[in-house]
C-alpha cells in the first residue's frame, strides 16, 4: 500500500488539487446525529429505545418497495431480542456513518480504479455516499446492525444484572425483556441507565437459540400505513403557503430555451408565475393541474444544436463502435490460437433503450427560510441530492436539510437529483414553498435510460461439443463513467479520478464475464456516444449481458446437439450453487429438454452474491405478441433474513424482467423519446401475468442481493422458449417476433 505523506498527497494535478485530495483523505471520526425525542435513549447510530419499550431503528437506505424498512430492522431486532410488535423505523439522517461503500463500488464500478488505493479506500464514507443501489442493503449493513443490536443487548443485560445482583453473562433477552431464570425486566425502564454502561471487548453475539427472528416471515413494517393511506410520499407533503409547479425541459442534447408565450399562460386560472432558464421553463400555480396546463399555453420553443438523435442514429453509433478499438476488460487463456482457422459459431444481439417508468414521477418540495433550505423528495442518494440543490442556489451543504421520503417505485431513477436542484431554484425564485412534480410525459422524455447495447458473440466448439473458446465484443455507452460525472459533480476526488482518460467502462459490461468454467475467453468493451443520457436501471448492464450470454449459450447447445440444461451444468465446474438452481428449476418446471415444440427455455445467472435459474414457457400469439405462460425460478441467495421479502422481490423481478422482454423501451425521433406514457411501453397487464413458482433453496451462506436478481435471466429464458416454440431465434430486446 502506498504511504501517505505530504509529498505523495501533493503529487499529480498540481498543489491545488493535491490539497483538496489531501483533505478528502484525512482520517476522521463521526458522531451519530440521530434525533432523540423525550423519553428515548440513543444506542449508537442505528437504535433508540423509548421508556415505553418502543425500539426505533434508523434505516440508511431508501424504501422503494424492496422491503428494506423491514429487513434491516429485523436484523437488529433479532440480535437485540426485541418484540417485533414494538419495532418502529425512521429514515437515517445524512451522516458518513451511514455511507454504503458496497453500493458505491457497484454503481461506480471501475470509475476510481485509476486512483491510488489509499484515496479509494474510505472515499464513500468521507463523502457520506448514502446510496441505495445494487441490491446492497442487507449485504452492506448486516454486520453493523448486528453489532448495534448486540451492543444494546449487552448494555441492557448489564443494567438488569446490576439490579438483580447477578452476573450479566447469565442474562439473555427475549421478546423485549431481559431475562434471568424466572426474572424479567422490560427494555424501556432499563434503557436510560443501560446507555451509561461500558461495552466489553469482544462484543458477545447471539448464537443459535430458540426465538431468533432471522429467517422468519415477519410482517412488513410499512404495510399498515400503505394499506390505510397514512404513508407519506413526496406528493403528500403540504406546507403553509405552498404553491405547485410543473416544468418542461428541452430535447436531449445541447438545447436552449428561446421563446415562451407568457401572456397565454397568464390566462390559465390559478397560474401565479413563470420561471425560465436556459434549460427549462416552469409554471407556478395554486394547483398542479393548472401549472401543467399552463405549459401547453406557454408553447415553449427550444433551439437544439448538434447532430439529431433518433433510433437510426443510435443503432448506427452501436454498429460504428465495433470499427473502433475497444478495451479488453477480462480474459482467460489464449484465444487467438483457438480461433485461428477454426469454424466459429457467431451471433449478433441488440438491446434497446430501457425506460424506468416508475409509478411515481420525479417530484420534490423545497422551502427556504432563514437562509436554510429544506427538501422533501424520494431519493436513493440523499447526500448527492443535497449537494446538487445547494450548488444550484449557492448555499452551503450544511444549510440544506433533506427529508428522504418513501419512494413509489424507482428501479434506479431516484439516484438522479436534477429535480432537487430545480425545486431549490424555484423556491428561491418565488420565495414560497414549492412542490415540483414532473408530468408522466416529462418523466419519460427526460429519463436517464438503461443504455442500449449490441454484442457480437463468437465461440469454437470442440469435437464432443465442449466450448473451447468464447469471445464477446460489446458496444454500449460508458454509463458507469457518465453516472460518476453526473452524480458526483461536486465530489473533488471523483473529479480527479475522472480526469484520467480510459477507453472501457466496467459498469457498461458488468456480467459479461462467463460464470462457466471455460478454458479461454475474452470480453471487450467498445464504447460509443449515442447522444442520449443513460443511467442506472434495475440490475444495470446485467440486464443485457445475461441476455447475450444465455441466449448464445443456448445457440451453442443446439449447435453441439446437446440438451441445454446438461450443457450448462457440465460447464459450471465448481459453481455447485448455480448448478443446483438449474437442476431445481428444471425439475419443478417439468423440463422436457427444450426440444422443438416444447415452448420451454431456461437461463441462469449469478451476481450480487446470489444465484438463480429461470425456466420459461412461452409462445407467439396470433397477433404476433409474445405470451409468457409460466415462469419457474429457483433461487439461492444465502441466508434469507425474511423469506417473504425474498419471494416478493423475486416475483417482482420476474414480472419486471418479463416487461423488459416484451416492451418497456422507447425509440427516439429528433432528440425526443417516442414513449410518452405507460400505454406506449407495451407493459404486461394483470391478465398477462403468467403462473409463477419461486423455490428458495436453503443455504447457510452469507446473504446475497435479491432486489435485482430475477431481472437478468427472464428475457433470455423467454427468448430460448420462443426458439423452442417457433424454431426462430430472436436476438433483439424487446423481443419482436416479426423482426427476427
N, C-alpha and C positions, 0 to 999 in steps of 0.2 A: 504494500500500500504506500502511496506517495506520502511523504512527510509534509505536514502543513507548517509553513513558516511565512514570515513577512515576504521573503523573496518569491516563493512559489505562488503566493496569493496575488502578487502583482504582475506575474508573467502572463502575457497574452492579452491583447486588446488595449494595452496602454494602462497607465496608472489609474485613470478614472474608472474604467471597467473593473480593474483589479480591486480597487477599494470597495466597489459595490459587491463584487463576488465575495470578498473577504467578510463583509458584514453579513451576507447571506449564509455563509458557512459557520459563523461564530456559534459555539455551543451555548445553549440557553436552557433555562428551566421554566416550566409553565405551571401556573396555579389554576385550579378549577374556577370557573366563573359562572357556575350554575346557580341560579337564584334560589333562595330558600325562603319559603313562606313561614309565618308564625306557626310554631308547633312542629316544624320539620327540622330534622337533623341531617347534615350532609355527611356522607361517607364516600370520600373521593370524588371522582369526576362523573361517575355514572349512576349514583344511587343516593336517594333520600328516603328516610323513614320518618313518618309522622307519628305524633303521640297517639293517634287513633289506630296505628298499625298499618296504615297505607304505605306501600312500598312503591316509590315512583322511580322509574328508570329513564334516564336521559339517553335517547337514541340519536346517534350522529348521522344516521342515514335517512334518506327521503323515503317516505311511504308512497309508492305509486301503484299499489295493488299486489306487490310481491309478498307481503306479509312480514316485512321487517319490523313493524311495530308489535309483532307477536314473537317472532323467532328470537330477537335479541333480548327482550325482557325474559323470555323463557329460559335462556341460558343463565342469566344472573339469578333468577328466582330459583332455579334448580340448585345452584351452588349455595345460595343463601338458606334454602329450606323454607321458602315463603309459601303462603297460601295464595294460590293463583287468583282467588276471588278478591284479594286485596291489592293486586298489582295494577299500577297505572303507568302511563307512558307520556313523555313530553319530548319535543324535539330539542336536541342539544344546541347550545349557543355556539357561535363561531369561536373556535379555540384550537391551537395547534395540537392539543391533547387528543382531538377527535380526527386528526388527519388520517386519510386512508391511503397509505403508501402502496398497497397492493393494487388498488384501483388506478392510481397514478401510473404505475408501471404498465398496467394493462391498457389503459386509454392512450397513453403517450408512448406506446411501445417503440423503443428504438430512438425516440426523439432526443434523449440525453446521453446516448451512447458515446458521443464524441467528447464528453466532458470527463475530467479525471474522477476516479471513484470517490474521493472524499467530498467532491461537490455534489455528486449524485446522491450519496447516502444522506438521508435525513432531509432532503430538499422538500419533500411533501409535507413533513412536519413543520419545518421552519416557515413554510408558506401557507400553513393551515389549509391544505388542499382537502377539504371535506367533500369527497366525491362519492356519489352513488352510481356505480357502473361496473360492468364486467363480472357480475354475479359474485361480488367480493364481500358482501356484508357479513355473513357468518364467518367466512374464512379469515377476514381481516380482524374481526373484533371478538371472536370467541374467547381467545386467551385472556384479553384484557377484562372482559366481562366476568369470566370465571374468577380471575384474581380479585376483582372488585367484590363479587359475592362472597368469596372465601374470606376476604379481609373483614367485611361487615359481620359475617357469621362468627368469626373468631372473637371479635371485639364484644359481640353480644353474649357469647358464651362466657367470656371473662367477667363481664359485668354481672351476669346472673350467678356465676360461681362464687364471686366475692360476697354476694348477699346470702348465699346458701352455705358458705364456708366449706366449699369442696374444690377439688382440682378441676380447672376449666376444661382440661383434656378429657374429663369423664362426661362432659356435656355434649349434647348434639342439638340440632334444630330440626323441626318438622312442622309443617302446616302453620307457620307464623309464630311458633313458640320455641323458646329454649327449653330443652328437656333434660332432666337428670333423674333417672328412675321414674318414680311416680310424680315428681315435682315438675311443674310447668310454669313458665312466665312468658307473657306476650312480648313481642318485639317493641311495641310502642313505648311502654313505660321505661324500657331499658335503653332506648336509643341515645338520649342526650348524654347519659353517663358513659355509655359504651364508646362513644366517639372520642372521649378523652383518653382512651387507653393506648398502649403501645403494642404494635404487632410483633409477633415472634418471627425469627428468621431460621429456617424457611417457613413459608406460609403453608399451613396444612390444607390440603384439598380433600374434598369428599371422595370416598371410594364407592364401589358398588354396594348398594344397600336398598332396602325397600323404600318406596315413597319418592324416588327420584322422578323429576319432571321431564328429563330428557327422554326423547323417544315417544312421548305421549301426544296424542292428537288433541291438544288443549284448544278451546275455542279462541278465535281471533279477538284481540282486544279492540280492534277498530270496527268490528261488525255491528254492534248495537247502535252506535252513532250513525253509521252509514245506512242502516235499515230505517231508523226513525227520523232521519233527515237532520239530526243535530250536528253532524260532522261539518266543519267549516272548511270550505275550499276557497281559493283566492277570489272567485267571483262572488262569494258570500260576504266579503268584507264591506262594512258600511261605516263611514266616518262622518262626523258633523261637517256640513257644508261641502260634501264631496260631489264632484262632477264626474262625468263619464266621457271616455274618449275612444275613438276608433281611428285607425290611420291607414294610409295607402302608401306603399313603397314603390320605387321604380323597378323596372325589369332588372334581371340579374346582369352583372357586368358594370361597366362604368356609366351609370345613369345619373342624370341630374334633373331636378325639378325645374321646369322653365315657365309654367303658367298654371294658375288656378282661377276659377270664377268665384271670388269671394262674395260678390253680390247675390249670386244664385244660392249659395249656402246660407246666407243670412235670412233667406225666405223660408227656410225649413224651421217649423215650430220647435222650440226648445234649444236651438243652437245658440251657443254663447260666444264662441271664439274659434278662430282658425289659427293653427300654429304650423309654420313651414320651416324646413331647412333644405339643404341640397338633396338629401336622400329620400325625404318623405314629407307628407302633409297629414296633419291630424285635425280632426274636427272635435270640438269640446261641446257637450250639451248637458242638459239636466237629466237625460236618459240615454242609454247606449243606442237604442234603435234610431233616435234622431241623429245622433253623431254619425252612425254608419250610413244613414240615408243622405246626410249632407255631403259625404264623399262623392256620391254619384253626381250631386248637384255641382260640386266643385270642378268636376271634369278635369282632374289633374293631367298635365302633359309632361312627359319626361323625354329628355334627349339622351340617347344611348350611343356611346362611341365604341368603336372597335368592331370586331367581327360578330356577325349574328350567330346566335346559338340555336340550333334546332336538333331534332332527332338524328338527322343525317350527319350533321357536323360532329355530334357526339360519337356516332358509330365510326366515322372516318378517323377521329382522333384515336380511338382504341386500335383500329387497324394500323394506323400510321405509327403507333408506338412500337410495334414489333420490328419496324425497319430501323429503329434507333437502338443503340446499345442499352441493355438493361444492366441490372446488378444481380450477381449470384448471391441469393440470400441464404440458401442452405444447400449442402451437397454431401454425398457419401459415396465413396469409391470412385472409380474412374469410368465415366460414362462413355467417353469418346470411343475407346476400343470396342465396347459392347455394341454400339450403334453402327460402327463403320461397316459399310457394305451389307448391312442386315436389312431384312424386310421388317418394317415397323408398322405397328398399329397406331393410327393417328386419329385425332378428332379435335374439332374446334367448338367451344361453347361460348355463349353470350348471356349476360345478365343485365337487365335494365336498371334504371334508377329506382330506388325503393323510397316510398313515402311513409313517414311516421304515422300520420293520420290518427293521432291520439284523440280521444273523445273531448278533452279539454284543450281549447286553443291557447295560444300564448296570452298570458294576462299578468298584470301586476298593478298594485295600488301603491302610490307614492304620496308621502306627506312631509313637507318641510316646515319645521317650526323651531325657532330659537337657534338657527344655524345648524340644525341637525335634520338628517333625512331618515325617515322610516320607510321600509319597503315590505310589502306583503306579497309574496309570489310563490308559485310552485317551482322549486329549483333543486336540481341534483348537485349543484356546486355553489352553495351559499356564499363562500368567501370570494369566488370569482364574480358572482353577481354583484356583490358589494363593491368590489374593486372597479368594475365596469361602470356602475352607477356613480360612484364617487368621481371617477375621472371625467365622466360626461358633464358634470356640473361644477367641477373644480373644487370639490370637497375632499378633505382627508378621509381615509377609510375609517378612522376612529370616530368620525362624525356620522357614520351610517350604521343603522341597525336593520338587520334582515330578519323578518319573521317567516321562517320556512313553513309553508302550508302543505296540507295533503295534496297529492297530485292525481288528477283524473287521467290515468294512463301516462305515457311519456315515450317509452321504448327508446330513450336516449335523447329525445328532443329537448328536454328541460336541462340538459347540460349547457345549452346555449343561453346567453344572457342579454341579447340585444334589447329585449322587451324591458329589462330592468333599467337600462340606460335611457330608453325612450320615455318611460314613465317618469324618471327623475327629471328629465329635461322639461316635460310637460308640467310637472308640479312646480318647478322653478319659474316657468313662464306664466302660468295662470295664477300662481300664488294661492292655490287652494288644493286640498287633497284631490287626487285624480286616480280614477280606475281606468286603466287602458286594457282593452280586450281586442285582440285581432279577430276579424271575421274568419269563417271557415275558409273562404276563398283565399284570403291573405295568408292564412296559416299554410296552405298548400303551395301557393305561389312562391313563398319565401321560406320553405322548409330547408333544412340542411340535410339533403337527401343521402340515403345509402348509395355509395358510388356505383356506377355501372362497371362492368369488368368483362374482359374476354380472356379466354385461355386456349392455348394451343398445346395439346397433350400428345405425347409420343411414348411408346413403350415397345420393348422387344420381349417376345415370349420364347421360352426355351422349348425343346422338343417334347417335354412332358407337360407343357402348359404353364410352367412357373414363370414369373416375371423376372427377367434378368436385369433390366434397366428401365428407369422411369424418368421422364422429363416433363416439366410444366413451365411454360412461359406465360406469365400472366400480365396483361395490360390493365392498369387501373390507376386512378388518380392517387396522389400521395396524401391520402386522407389523414393519416396519423400526424404528419407534419402540419397539414392545414389546421387540424384541431389544435395543435400546440400553439401555432402562430395566432389563432383567433382567440382561444380561451385563455391563454397565458400572456396576453398582450401587455399586461402590467408587471410581468414577472421578469426581473433582471437576469436571473440565472437562465431562464428559458431563452431570453434574448441572446445571451452569449452562446448557448448551445446551438440555436437555430442559425446563427451567423456562419457556422461551419457547414459548407455545402456537402450534400450527399445525393446519390442517384436514387437508390432504392429506399423503400419505406416498409419496415417490418409489419406495421399495422395493416397495410394495404394487402398483404398476402398471408396474414395470420391464418393458421390452419391448413396451409397448403402442403406443409411437410407431411408426407405419408406416415400414418401410425403403424403401417405394416412393416415387417422386417424384410426390406428389400436390399439386395446386395449393392445396388448403386442407384442413386437418384440425383437430380439437380433441379432446383427451384429458382427461377429468375423472375425479377420484377421489372417490367417495362413501364415506367411512369408516363402519364400523359396529362395534359391540361385540357379539360373538357369545357371550361368556361362556366361551370355551374358549381356553386358551393356544396361541398359534401360534409357529412358529419357522422357521428356515431349512431348506429341503428342496432336494435336488439340482436346481439351476437356478432356484430361487426362483420369483418371480412369472412368469418367462418360461414356466414350465410351463403356465400357464393363459392368459397374454396371447397366446402363439403360437397356442393353440387358438382363441381368439376371432378373431384376425386372419386366420389362414389358412383357417379354415372359412368365415368371412364373405366372404373374397375369392373362394373357390370358388363361393359362392352368387351373388356379383356376376357372375362369369364366366358362369354358367348364365343369369342374367337378361339378360346382354348378348349371349347366343348365341355366345360365344367360347370356344375351346379353352383350358383353364386354364393350361397351361404358357406358351403365347404371350401370354396375357392378363397373366401375371405379368412375363414378360421385357419386354414392351412398356412397363411402368410403372417399370422399375428405373432408368432414366436412366443415371447414371454408376456404378452398382453392378455393374461388369463381373465381379467375382469371384463374386458370388452368381448372376449370370446364367449363368456357366459351370457352376456347380454344378447349376443347374436343367437345363441342356441335357445335361450329362453323365449325371445320374441318369435323365433321360427316355430317353436313347439306350441306356444299359446295361440299363434295365428293360424295353425294348421298349414304350415308351409308345404307347398306342392312342388317346389323346385324352381318356381319362376318360369315354367315352361310356357310355350305359346298357347294363348287362350286362357291361361290361369288368371290373368289380371292381377298378379301378385308381384310386388317388388320389395326389396329390402335395402337398407342403408344403415350405416353406423357412424359414430363419431365420438371422439374423446377430446375434452377440453375443460378448463377451469377445475381440473382435479376430479371430474366425473366422466361417466361412460354411459352411452345409450345406443340402443339399436331400435329401429322403427321398421315395422312391416306394414305396407300399404296395399290395399285392394282398390283399384280404380279402373274406370273405363271412360270412353268418349261417348257422350250422348248424341242423339240425332241432330241436335243443333250445333254440334261440334264443340260443346263446352266440356270441360273436364269435370267428371263426377268422382268424388272420393267416397267409397262405400264403407271403408273400415280402416282404422289405424290401431296398431298394437305396438306399445312401447315397453321395452324392458330397460330398467334404469339402475345403475349402481352409482350412487352419489356419496358413498361412505355413510358415516353415522347420520341418521336423519334426526335433527332436533325436534321437528314436528312433522310427522309423516303426511298429515293432511295438507300442510303448506306445500310440501314437495309435490304431491299429486296435483294440487291446484296449479302450480307453476308448470308442470309437465303438460297437463291438459291444455292450459292456456297457450303454451309454446307450440303444441301440436297444431292448434287452430290458427295461431299466428303464422306458423310456417306454411300451413295449407293456403292461407290467404295470400301469402307472398308467392306461392307456386302458381296460383291462378290469376293473381292481379296485384293490387297494392303497388302499382307502378304508374309512371307517367311519361309521356313523351314531351318534347319541347318544340315550341314554334316561336320564332322571333324573340328569343330571350325570355319567354314566359312558359311556365309549366302548363300543360294542357288539362290536367286534372284540377278541378276547382271545388269538388265536393265528394262526399262518400259515394254518390251514385256513379262517379267516373272511375272508380277504382276496381270494380268487379269483385268486391268483397263477398265472402260467403255469408249467407243468412242462417238463421237458426235452423231452418228446414234443410239446409245443405250440410249441417254438421253430421259427420259420419259416426258410426258406432266406434267408441274409443275404449281401449283397455290399457291400463297402466299397471305394470308389475314392478314393485320396488324390491330389488334384490338385497337381502340383509348383508351388511358389511360393518366391520369394526374399523375401517379406515377413517382418517380424518374427514370431516365434512367437505364435500366439493361444492361447486356452484351449481345451481339448478334453474335460476330465472331465465337463462338463455339457452340452456342445454338442449331442449327439444326442438329448437328452431332449425338448426343446420341440416339434420338428416331427413326432414319431412319432404322437401322438394325432390331430392334425388330418389327417395323411396317411391314417390308418386310417379316420377318420370320413368323409373325402372318398371313400375307396374303397368304403365301405359304401353311401354315397349312389349311387355308380355301379352297385353291385351290386344294390341293392334299390329304388332310387328314393325311399328315405326318408332325410330329413336328421335325424340325431341331434345334438342340441345340448346334451347333458349329458355330463359326465365323472364317474365312469366311464361308458363307453358302454353304454347299456341299451336294446337294440332294442325291447323291449316297452313302453317308456315314451316313445318318440319321438312 
